[in-house]
């Protein structure tokens, strides 16, 4: 993977969410999101991933996450292949690592 992509651990992402500097995109599918998700993230399933729809605010860090950390790599590759030149972060270990760290999730389709 390119120099554009860096891994963050779940605690680092939680800190960015807490200080409102994270723009997190969950690339899991709708049914996975409904089972459990991180509050205040954007759902953009990999099956319908549109690099053109990714537009993080200038003051926020773009972070992808999925279940285990694989699909977010595919999303990052697609975004880079589309010409995106900004920095991209991936959650190391995905939602599995997030929940293993005891960080909060919500259930249901609504935030």
Backbone as CSV, one residue per row, in Angstrom:
resi,resn,N_x,N_y,N_z,CA_x,CA_y,CA_z,C_x,C_y,C_z
1,UNK,0.857,-1.192,0.000,0.000,0.000,0.000,0.887,1.234,0.000
2,UNK,0.367,2.266,-0.482,1.091,3.514,-0.672,1.400,4.245,0.642
3,UNK,2.242,5.234,0.538,2.601,6.079,1.686,1.407,6.901,2.154
4,UNK,0.371,6.992,1.321,-0.814,7.774,1.659,-1.619,7.156,2.781
5,UNK,-1.419,5.863,3.029,-2.275,5.138,3.956,-1.513,4.791,5.234
6,UNK,-2.125,5.132,6.364,-1.530,4.880,7.671,-2.559,4.178,8.544
7,UNK,-2.086,3.303,9.404,-2.980,2.621,10.343,-3.059,3.382,11.654
8,UNK,-4.256,3.415,12.219,-4.471,3.959,13.563,-5.117,2.868,14.393
9,UNK,-4.791,2.810,15.679,-5.464,1.831,16.520,-6.791,2.418,17.000
10,UNK,-7.696,1.567,17.476,-9.018,2.049,17.877,-8.981,3.192,18.902
11,UNK,-8.072,3.155,19.851,-8.009,4.217,20.861,-7.660,5.568,20.217
12,UNK,-6.771,5.548,19.219,-6.419,6.787,18.519,-7.628,7.341,17.767
13,UNK,-8.408,6.447,17.184,-9.600,6.881,16.459,-10.646,7.418,17.428
14,UNK,-10.819,6.754,18.559,-11.766,7.245,19.566,-11.376,8.655,20.005
15,UNK,-10.097,8.904,20.190,-9.634,10.241,20.585,-9.987,11.273,19.518
16,UNK,-9.828,10.902,18.235,-10.170,11.827,17.147,-11.676,12.053,17.071
17,UNK,-12.460,11.020,17.345,-13.912,11.194,17.392,-14.296,12.112,18.549
18,UNK,-13.639,11.925,19.678,-13.933,12.742,20.856,-13.648,14.218,20.615
19,UNK,-12.577,14.511,19.879,-12.259,15.925,19.643,-12.772,16.417,18.276
20,UNK,-13.655,15.620,17.674,-14.350,15.995,16.426,-13.399,16.274,15.260
21,UNK,-12.290,15.522,15.190,-11.365,15.693,14.068,-11.360,14.474,13.137
22,UNK,-12.294,13.552,13.326,-12.342,12.340,12.506,-13.543,12.351,11.580
23,UNK,-13.310,11.933,10.336,-14.377,11.663,9.381,-14.244,10.175,9.083
24,UNK,-15.071,9.368,9.762,-14.937,7.916,9.689,-15.973,7.341,8.731
25,UNK,-15.497,6.520,7.812,-16.376,5.824,6.866,-16.317,4.333,7.173
26,UNK,-17.487,3.772,7.458,-17.654,2.340,7.712,-17.975,1.696,6.368
27,UNK,-17.113,0.800,5.892,-17.330,0.182,4.578,-17.958,-1.207,4.674
28,UNK,-18.482,-1.539,5.851,-19.195,-2.813,5.989,-20.571,-2.693,5.325
29,UNK,-21.260,-3.790,5.212,-22.575,-3.791,4.572,-23.669,-3.351,5.555
30,UNK,-24.835,-3.018,5.003,-25.941,-2.493,5.809,-26.305,-3.379,6.996
31,UNK,-26.397,-4.695,6.765,-26.804,-5.584,7.855,-25.752,-5.626,8.969
32,UNK,-24.484,-5.497,8.624,-23.432,-5.469,9.641,-23.526,-4.189,10.462
33,UNK,-23.778,-3.084,9.773,-23.916,-1.785,10.430,-25.089,-1.825,11.406
34,UNK,-26.195,-2.446,10.982,-27.377,-2.522,11.841,-27.101,-3.322,13.107
35,UNK,-26.236,-4.337,13.001,-25.913,-5.158,14.179,-25.133,-4.359,15.210
36,UNK,-24.148,-3.600,14.766,-23.328,-2.787,15.676,-22.492,-1.827,14.854
37,UNK,-22.421,-0.579,15.317,-21.598,0.406,14.628,-21.105,1.460,15.605
38,UNK,-20.094,2.166,15.179,-19.548,3.270,15.948,-20.456,4.475,15.708
39,UNK,-20.770,5.196,16.758,-21.649,6.364,16.634,-21.023,7.429,15.740
40,UNK,-21.870,8.111,15.010,-21.481,9.272,14.199,-20.477,8.971,13.096
41,UNK,-20.593,7.788,12.485,-19.757,7.479,11.329,-20.644,7.436,10.083
42,UNK,-20.028,7.513,8.923,-20.747,7.460,7.656,-20.694,6.040,7.117
43,UNK,-21.839,5.491,6.758,-21.893,4.159,6.164,-21.774,4.286,4.648
44,UNK,-20.780,3.593,4.079,-20.570,3.561,2.639,-20.086,2.144,2.303
45,UNK,-21.036,1.181,2.201,-20.644,-0.219,1.984,-19.720,-0.400,0.789
46,UNK,-18.748,-1.277,0.956,-17.786,-1.531,-0.112,-18.482,-1.975,-1.394
47,UNK,-19.594,-2.709,-1.269,-20.307,-3.189,-2.456,-20.871,-2.043,-3.291
48,UNK,-21.054,-0.882,-2.674,-21.571,0.291,-3.383,-20.608,1.474,-3.262
49,UNK,-19.362,1.194,-2.954,-18.392,2.253,-2.678,-18.161,3.130,-3.899
50,UNK,-18.327,4.429,-3.711,-18.140,5.396,-4.782,-17.066,6.381,-4.352
51,UNK,-15.847,6.251,-4.896,-14.779,7.168,-4.509,-15.154,8.634,-4.681
52,UNK,-15.998,8.925,-5.661,-16.410,10.296,-5.900,-17.264,10.880,-4.784
53,UNK,-17.842,10.015,-3.965,-18.691,10.475,-2.865,-17.895,10.727,-1.583
54,UNK,-16.619,10.416,-1.604,-15.777,10.622,-0.420,-15.266,12.051,-0.418
55,UNK,-15.751,12.829,0.527,-15.316,14.229,0.610,-15.227,14.667,2.065
56,UNK,-14.137,14.271,2.722,-13.995,14.655,4.124,-13.834,16.170,4.264
57,UNK,-14.422,16.739,5.302,-14.202,18.172,5.552,-12.704,18.447,5.710
58,UNK,-12.281,19.631,5.332,-10.858,19.986,5.337,-10.212,19.848,6.706
59,UNK,-10.977,20.005,7.765,-10.412,19.971,9.113,-10.512,18.594,9.774
60,UNK,-10.854,17.574,8.977,-11.031,16.244,9.565,-10.115,15.209,8.925
61,UNK,-9.774,14.197,9.699,-8.947,13.078,9.267,-9.846,12.011,8.656
62,UNK,-9.547,11.593,7.420,-10.315,10.536,6.752,-9.864,9.178,7.282
63,UNK,-10.830,8.429,7.818,-10.532,7.115,8.386,-11.540,6.106,7.844
64,UNK,-11.032,5.000,7.322,-11.886,3.886,6.905,-11.845,2.812,7.971
65,UNK,-13.001,2.141,8.145,-12.989,0.955,8.997,-13.984,-0.068,8.466
66,UNK,-13.730,-1.312,8.818,-14.612,-2.414,8.436,-14.655,-3.400,9.608
67,UNK,-14.914,-4.659,9.346,-15.022,-5.630,10.429,-13.652,-6.006,10.990
68,UNK,-12.728,-6.380,10.088,-11.443,-6.884,10.567,-10.243,-6.108,10.023
69,UNK,-10.476,-5.197,9.105,-9.384,-4.401,8.558,-9.041,-4.697,7.116
70,UNK,-9.755,-5.626,6.468,-9.443,-5.980,5.082,-10.161,-5.093,4.071
71,UNK,-11.482,-4.979,4.220,-12.258,-4.218,3.237,-11.881,-2.740,3.219
72,UNK,-11.472,-2.207,4.364,-11.090,-0.788,4.366,-9.830,-0.580,3.523
73,UNK,-8.995,-1.597,3.404,-7.840,-1.504,2.520,-8.262,-1.445,1.064
74,UNK,-9.287,-2.226,0.711,-9.806,-2.198,-0.656,-10.418,-0.836,-0.955
75,UNK,-11.135,-0.275,0.010,-11.732,1.053,-0.181,-10.639,2.100,-0.375
76,UNK,-9.601,2.016,0.430,-8.494,2.968,0.298,-7.845,2.852,-1.079
77,UNK,-7.643,1.621,-1.561,-7.049,1.417,-2.888,-7.921,2.014,-3.980
78,UNK,-9.239,1.796,-3.875,-10.154,2.351,-4.878,-10.103,3.875,-4.872
79,UNK,-10.043,4.443,-3.674,-10.007,5.898,-3.561,-8.722,6.451,-4.186
80,UNK,-7.605,5.822,-3.909,-6.318,6.248,-4.479,-6.329,6.074,-5.997
81,UNK,-6.866,4.937,-6.462,-6.937,4.687,-7.906,-7.792,5.731,-8.621
82,UNK,-8.727,6.337,-7.889,-9.598,7.350,-8.491,-8.918,8.718,-8.551
83,UNK,-7.713,8.811,-7.994,-6.975,10.063,-8.047,-6.921,10.834,-6.739
84,UNK,-7.496,10.284,-5.675,-7.471,10.965,-4.381,-6.025,11.115,-3.913
85,UNK,-5.656,12.313,-3.492,-4.267,12.562,-3.108,-4.089,12.855,-1.625
86,UNK,-5.184,12.914,-0.883,-5.083,13.211,0.541,-4.630,12.010,1.359
87,UNK,-4.388,12.260,2.619,-3.972,11.195,3.527,-5.186,10.353,3.911
88,UNK,-4.974,9.050,4.023,-6.030,8.102,4.370,-5.553,7.284,5.564
89,UNK,-6.443,7.106,6.524,-6.137,6.265,7.676,-7.065,5.061,7.677
90,UNK,-6.555,3.956,8.184,-7.338,2.729,8.337,-7.307,2.311,9.795
91,UNK,-8.445,1.809,10.285,-8.467,1.305,11.652,-7.829,-0.080,11.678
92,UNK,-6.751,-0.202,12.419,-6.079,-1.489,12.566,-7.007,-2.459,13.293
93,UNK,-7.277,-3.592,12.671,-8.093,-4.627,13.305,-9.592,-4.443,13.176
94,UNK,-10.017,-3.322,12.608,-11.437,-3.095,12.360,-12.303,-3.077,13.606
95,UNK,-13.599,-3.284,13.391,-14.563,-3.230,14.496,-14.288,-4.332,15.522
96,UNK,-13.692,-5.424,15.078,-13.342,-6.490,16.037,-12.352,-5.951,17.073
97,UNK,-11.360,-5.203,16.630,-10.384,-4.620,17.555,-11.032,-3.525,18.399
98,UNK,-11.928,-2.764,17.794,-12.642,-1.698,18.509,-13.405,-2.279,19.697
99,UNK,-14.199,-3.327,19.438,-14.986,-3.912,20.530,-14.097,-4.652,21.526
100,UNK,-13.018,-5.266,21.043,-12.084,-5.948,21.946,-11.435,-4.947,22.909
101,UNK,-11.293,-3.692,22.453,-10.719,-2.646,23.296,-11.747,-2.059,24.265
102,UNK,-12.991,-2.557,24.179,-14.036,-2.095,25.078,-14.630,-0.755,24.693
103,UNK,-14.434,-0.349,23.447,-14.968,0.941,23.000,-16.450,0.799,22.621
104,UNK,-17.218,1.870,22.709,-18.681,1.775,22.547,-19.156,1.593,21.119
105,UNK,-20.241,0.837,20.976,-20.929,0.683,19.705,-22.425,0.910,19.934
106,UNK,-23.095,1.254,18.866,-24.556,1.380,18.885,-25.118,0.258,18.057
107,UNK,-26.376,-0.082,18.293,-27.050,-1.097,17.493,-28.240,-0.472,16.807
108,UNK,-28.706,-1.130,15.737,-29.806,-0.589,14.968,-29.286,0.228,13.805
109,UNK,-30.150,0.506,12.843,-29.734,1.210,11.633,-29.545,2.696,11.852
110,UNK,-30.110,3.251,12.896,-30.009,4.690,13.136,-28.860,5.000,14.064
111,UNK,-28.257,6.183,13.898,-27.172,6.634,14.794,-27.749,7.078,16.106
